[in-house]
Amino acid sequence: MKPRHQVSRVAIDMIKRFEGCRRTAAALPGGGWTIGYGHVRSAREGAEVSPADAEALLIYDLLEVTGAVNDWTFTPLTQNQFDALVSFAFNIGLENFRRSLVLRRVNEGALIQAACALEMWREAELDGERIVVDALVRRRAAEKTLFLTPPGGWVPAPTPVVRPRLDLLADAAPRLTPAAIVAPLDGPVAAFRDIGPETVRPVKPEVDVAEPDSPVQQAAAAVVERLQALAPDERDVTPAAPRQAALEATADAEPAPAIAPIASRPSALGFNFRLATPPASTPKPPEPANAPAEGEEAAAEPVLAAGADLRKRMFPARRRSGSRAGGRPASVWPFVGLGAVGLVVAVAGVYWGFGPHAEAGAVSARPVGWVAGVIGVVCLASAVYFLLERLGGRED
């Protein structure tokens, strides 16, 4: 049966050092109050505590965390490992700890991997911005050190025998520089970004700045602008009201032909199509029984003509580069073969440069693998480019 641990003075001192003591209760941004070393359950407005009472409240909060760590871990742990997990669970919350990769690796028996997974919890969200916090980096490093501290002393790893190598796949260094923050323990609960010895400004700006359009919105606006540039509206856009007034003014002089009212409506792309029926000049011959009605035919002809004219202006005729002389389409198989060869060469170069034998010989094979990988990628990119150009250049 797995023994149940109790939190030690080492874990309590570590949590007190990273949490900081707040003597007066302060309101939290999401509601509620906090006091002491992150105590929220019984904190009220106007409450004050002494350092001894704050430590007592911390020990009271750690009772629930200690029970959860004992109940959710099934691998035998040392006292140092248990203390590190208690500090970690108290910081991220019990629900996050239950779903974390750290607890999963601990229950799998992979304790070294569990210690490395601690460092993944180093980001915080301040006013909608997710950043890597230097204080969390240091706290995760301290918890990882405590987790890896063996109770019987350190295991020797002689340098002449165990020569370290760079592990690129397990590189857990943050891409961005961790942000230094200041969290005052007096006054309202707030976190400030420290940008200098004299200047400390809050993360949240006082003046709201309009957010730029998303990449999808910018791309859509560019497409609409390009389509309007390719097919501008060159038709007469004189409104229908002045024309109708002119027709009524000349109605007494001579009878005007029957002209349907001009209807102008914008399409989804922003182009204006004007539908109008031509004047009747000569009587039409009788139509067959299955012919469309006169109104339907008159309304369909201008729409088809406008659509054909728009297509000619948007997609002008040009010589297709993907067709040979005589109209027979060119073959695309050579480019498919080139792409396959490039893919094989790229995969072989990556395996040769980063495989287990990359550093085995007297001469490193990594430069050869790099060169082969670059050649393969160039061949594959060229094949894809020419293949897409050939397929896109064929006639409809």
C-alpha positions, -999 to 999 in steps of 0.1 A, spaced: 0 0 0 13 34 -10 21 55 21 4 89 26 27 118 29 23 151 49 36 184 37 69 193 52 84 226 63 104 227 30 73 230 9 57 255 33 87 278 32 89 275 -7 53 285 -11 56 314 13 87 327 -5 70 327 -39 35 337 -28 43 366 -6 23 377 24 -5 402 21 -15 417 55 -47 434 44 -75 418 23 -77 430 -14 -103 425 -40 -95 401 -69 -102 411 -105 -126 382 -111 -145 387 -78 -138 377 -43 -110 386 -19 -75 374 -10 -54 377 21 -22 362 35 -4 337 13 -30 334 -14 -59 325 9 -93 332 -6 -119 310 11 -125 331 42 -111 365 30 -134 394 35 -133 432 29 -113 450 56 -98 419 71 -62 419 84 -39 391 95 -6 388 112 23 367 97 15 338 121 -22 338 112 -13 340 75 9 309 79 -19 291 97 -43 299 68 -17 286 44 -14 253 63 -52 251 63 -53 255 25 -26 229 20 -47 203 37 -70 199 7 -40 200 -17 -21 174 3 -51 150 3 -56 155 -35 -20 147 -43 -21 116 -21 -53 104 -37 -44 111 -73 -8 97 -74 -3 60 -75 35 58 -78 55 57 -46 70 92 -41 98 105 -19 92 134 5 109 159 -18 88 148 -48 56 150 -28 66 186 -16 73 197 -51 40 184 -64 21 201 -35 37 235 -43 30 229 -80 -7 219 -74 -13 248 -50 0 273 -77 -19 260 -108 -51 248 -90 -63 213 -83 -84 209 -115 -54 219 -137 -32 196 -117 -56 167 -123 -55 172 -161 -18 180 -163 9 160 -180 29 161 -148 4 139 -129 1 116 -159 38 110 -161 40 105 -124 13 78 -125 31 62 -155 63 59 -133 82 83 -156 94 106 -128 122 123 -149 97 132 -176 73 144 -149 100 168 -136 106 182 -171 68 186 -176 68 210 -146 84 237 -167 56 238 -192 35 258 -167 53 291 -169 29 313 -188 2 336 -173 -25 357 -188 -24 394 -179 -52 415 -193 -58 392 -222 -21 388 -231 -5 355 -226 32 359 -216 60 339 -201 66 353 -165 101 352 -151 88 345 -116 70 314 -128 101 303 -146 121 305 -113 93 288 -93 91 259 -118 129 256 -116 129 255 -78 101 229 -78 119 208 -104 151 210 -84 133 198 -53 115 171 -72 148 157 -86 167 159 -52 172 123 -41 168 115 -4 201 94 -4 224 119 -21 232 127 -57 241 100 -82 275 106 -97 278 113 -134 316 116 -142 323 141 -170 350 120 -187 325 91 -190 292 108 -194 297 135 -219 265 156 -224 251 161 -259 226 187 -271 191 174 -271 172 194 -297 139 175 -293 137 182 -256 145 219 -258 121 236 -234 136 271 -235 110 298 -241 111 315 -275 104 349 -261 122 366 -232 103 361 -200 86 392 -188 95 407 -154 65 417 -134 59 434 -101 29 424 -79 27 447 -49 13 431 -17 -1 464 -5 -32 479 -20 -53 464 -48 -44 432 -64 -26 440 -97 4 429 -118 26 454 -135 53 448 -161 87 461 -149 103 479 -178 131 497 -159 144 508 -125 123 539 -124 94 532 -148 67 507 -139 36 507 -160 5 485 -158 0 457 -184 -34 470 -193 -33 503 -212 -56 531 -199 -67 540 -234 -83 512 -255 -65 509 -288 -85 496 -318 -74 461 -327 -62 455 -362 -82 434 -386 -75 397 -385 -55 381 -414 -87 366 -428 -104 400 -430 -74 416 -445 -71 389 -472 -109 392 -480 -105 430 -484 -75 425 -507 -94 401 -528 -124 424 -532 -102 453 -540 -83 433 -566 -116 421 -583 -129 457 -584 -96 468 -600 -98 440 -626 -135 446 -635 -144 483 -629 -180 493 -634 -178 513 -667 -215 515 -673 -236 546 -671 -247 551 -636 -272 579 -642 -300 574 -618 -334 563 -631 -353 594 -618 -338 620 -641 -343 598 -671 -379 592 -663 -384 630 -659 -368 635 -693 -391 609 -709 -421 625 -694 -410 660 -707 -408 647 -743 -440 626 -741 -461 653 -757 -438 658 -787 -439 622 -799 -449 589 -784 -420 572 -767 -414 535 -770 -423 514 -739 -391 511 -718 -391 491 -686 -379 510 -655 -342 506 -650 -333 486 -620 -298 489 -606 -288 466 -578 -253 458 -565 -240 423 -566 -222 405 -538 -188 417 -552 -198 453 -554 -206 455 -592 -238 472 -604 -259 454 -630 -287 474 -647 -316 454 -661 -336 471 -689 -357 458 -718 -349 471 -753 -376 491 -771 -399 472 -793 -392 482 -829 -408 455 -850 -435 429 -842 -421 396 -833 -431 364 -851 -453 339 -832 -433 318 -806 -436 281 -801 -458 268 -773 -429 257 -751 -410 291 -754 -405 311 -722 -427 341 -715 -419 375 -730 -410 390 -696 -387 361 -686 -368 362 -719 -364 400 -718 -351 398 -682 -327 369 -689 -309 383 -720 -294 414 -702 -283 393 -673 -265 368 -696 -249 396 -716 -237 414 -684 -223 381 -671 -204 374 -703 -190 409 -704 -179 407 -668 -162 373 -674 -143 387 -704 -131 417 -684 -121 397 -654 -105 367 -672 -91 380 -705 -81 354 -731 -44 345 -730 -21 318 -743 -21 289 -718 14 279 -707 3 244 -699 -7 234 -735 16 223 -763 14 235 -799 -17 220 -814 -39 221 -783 -27 188 -768 -21 192 -730 14 187 -717 22 158 -694 25 164 -657 42 131 -648 78 144 -650 70 170 -623 53 143 -602 85 122 -605 107 152 -596 86 159 -565 88 122 -554 126 122 -558 129 155 -539 107 141 -510 129 110 -508 161 130 -508 148 154 -482 137 126 -458 170 107 -463 190 139 -456 171 146 -424 175 110 -412 212 111 -422 219 144 -404 199 138 -372 198 100 -370 216 79 -343 246 76 -365 251 113 -371 279 116 -347 291 80 -347 320 82 -373 352 102 -373 337 127 -396 302 140 -387 275 132 -412 254 161 -402 267 186 -429 260 159 -456 225 154 -443 219 192 -443 230 195 -479 209 165 -490 179 178 -472 182 213 -488 185 198 -523 155 176 -516 134 205 -504 144 226 -535 135 198 -559 102 192 -541 93 229 -541 102 233 -578 81 203 -587 51 216 -568 54 250 -583 57 238 -619 29 212 -614 5 239 -601 14 262 -629 9 235 -655 -25 224 -640 -37 260 -636 -27 269 -671 -50 244 -689 -81 255 -708 -114 251 -691 
